[in-house]
Amino acid sequence: MRKFIAYSRVSSKEQTLNYSLGSQDGGMLEFCARNDIEIVHEEREDHSARTHSTRPGFQRVVDLLRTHPEIEGIVVDFVDRSARNMLDFAYILEELERTIISVREGEFRPDDPGSMFHAYMLAAQAKFYSDQLSFRVRRGLAARARDGHFTGVRPLGYLVDETTVPHSTKQDPRRSYIVRELFEIVRSRTLTLDQARDWAAQRGLHSRSGRILNRSEIHYILRNPAYYGMVRTKDGLFTGKHDPIVSKELFDDVQEILTRKLGGTMRHANPFKGLLVCMYCGRQMTLTQKLKRGKIYRYCHCYGPKSECRRPHFAEKKLSDSLAVVFNGIQTSPDIPALLDQLVAEEEGARIGRQRERGALMATLQAEIQSKADQRRAATRKLLDETIDEQAYVQVIRELDGEIAEAERRIEELSGQKQPVLDGVRELFELLERSPQLYLSQNTENRARMLKAVTSNCRIGTDRVVPIYKKPFSGIAAGVQSGDWWACLDSNQGPPAYQASALTN
């Protein structure tokens, strides 16, 4: 007698009602009795077969087939009861080399190419049906969400209204008014999340399983637009069909509180983000702010490990003032503009001399090119007059073309030489002369803009600041230290437009 495993499966509540496990078992047992098949094990499962290796019952069947070679295979009602993905189906037929018997569709053996082809056709059809069904469900859920209906678990404070088909949403009489009170208490007392969590626990706002809500769950409730009547999807917010628990005004007020205060530490924009680096561990320094006795305090600090970092820590105002040393490093003295005028005059005379030399050299090269072109034409005439042979002609032409190309390259090189750009240099240095005072007169945001215009970052220690200047300010800083101002007057002298605007606005 042939030995098989009977496997029956449903994947949804509707199938349990209309295509039950019992009806599948009855059909399979009757079929096996007629065809002299012994059922050594029965496996029943309520699980989807769309994805690979996610069914515990199916895995038990596979383990039995792998460890008991006397079992020929499995018996199912329909092929799609065994799998709706090709991997599980192929694993039984090809990897384990076992037979699949379908009560409705026949027997499929791994040694019969015709039955294998038929089996894979049925499996592919089952997979196509599963994929198509999944697509339709997703599309239907997306359309239902755009119409303003929830498509999953309702937020805390709402329940499924089973009196409507399809089911809609109604307020939970046990929790909705507590959720409203939570929003109101956060607005009136500006509670932190920790305080709001404790208040909810005392008030009895628990999860549906009776568990006390944690801090992140309180935050999710206070941020969820569903409570003022919206449905949030990946495509944005849509007006919901459910009744709102709070007003839009109350919700917005709470969002403002959450934006600036979260668990005692307030969220904020960091104007110095990406600019300040710890001198000891090389990590970016962080700016945080706290609320103490109604006042806001902002701090800049490093979170580096204590074993390798001295963890510098500053009040924001103190650090912002100390960063004025960045502009002290590029501050010029009042006599610099006069010196620059002298240097510019000297450079202008030298530039005129270099220009004349370059023009004379380019004229010589042009004459050389013309001479080589004349020689090339003469060689061509000799070839036509047969006074030189073809081999000699090719050698002469090759040499002349090489000399002409080299002369043209030299002319292009001379034409592309750039002269120092000195326009606006005097105005720039006059601006740098008063840059420290200009920096100290600005608010924090404008100070950060000025710093980002002249530095790539600033290394911060407990007692000093080391700026890393951008061009051309790195050359200017070197000129301040050495007194060699001509070194910074190169072709990159003018700052980019965004740097100039940060210094002048």
HELIX and SHEET records of a PDB file:
HELIX    1   1 LYS A   13  ASN A   18  1                                   6    
HELIX    2   2 LEU A   21  ARG A   34  1                                  14    
HELIX    3   3 PRO A   56  THR A   67  1                                  12    
HELIX    4   4 VAL A   79  SER A   82  1                                   4    
HELIX    5   5 MET A   86  ALA A   90  1                                   5    
HELIX    6   6 TYR A   91  GLU A   95  3                                   5    
HELIX    7   7 PRO A  113  ARG A  146  1                                  34    
HELIX    8   8 SER A  176  ARG A  189  1                                  14    
HELIX    9   9 LEU A  193  ARG A  203  1                                  11    
HELIX   10  10 ARG A  215  ARG A  223  1                                   9    
HELIX   11  11 PRO A  225  TYR A  228  5                                   4    
HELIX   12  12 LYS A  248  ARG A  260  1                                  13    
HELIX   13  13 GLU A  316  SER A  322  1                                   7    
HELIX   14  14 VAL A  325  ASN A  328  1                                   4    
HELIX   15  15 ILE A  336  LEU A  384  1                                  49    
HELIX   16  16 GLU A  390  SER A  415  1                                  26    
HELIX   17  17 VAL A  425  GLU A  433  1                                   9    
HELIX   18  18 SER A  435  LEU A  440  1                                   6    
HELIX   19  19 THR A  444  VAL A  454  1                                  11    
HELIX   20  20 PHE A  473  SER A  482  1                                  10    
HELIX   21  21 TRP A  485  CYS A  488  5                                   4    
HELIX   22  22 ALA A  497  THR A  504  1                                   8    
SHEET    1   A 5 ILE A  37  ASP A  46  0                                        
SHEET    2   A 5 ARG A   2  VAL A  10  1                                        
SHEET    3   A 5 GLY A  73  VAL A  76  1                                        
SHEET    4   A 5 THR A  99  SER A 102  1                                        
SHEET    5   A 5 GLY A 106  PHE A 108 -1                                        
SHEET    1   B 2 TYR A 158  ASP A 161  0                                        
SHEET    2   B 2 SER A 168  GLN A 171 -1                                        
SHEET    1   C 2 MET A 230  THR A 233  0                                        
SHEET    2   C 2 GLY A 236  THR A 239 -1                                        
SHEET    1   D 4 THR A 265  MET A 266  0                                        
SHEET    2   D 4 THR A 286  LYS A 292 -1                                        
SHEET    3   D 4 LYS A 295  HIS A 301 -1                                        
SHEET    4   D 4 HIS A 313  ALA A 315 -1                                        
SHEET    1   E 3 LEU A 276  CYS A 278  0                                        
SHEET    2   E 3 THR A 455  ILE A 460  1                                        
SHEET    3   E 3 VAL A 465  TYR A 469 -1                                        
END                                                                             
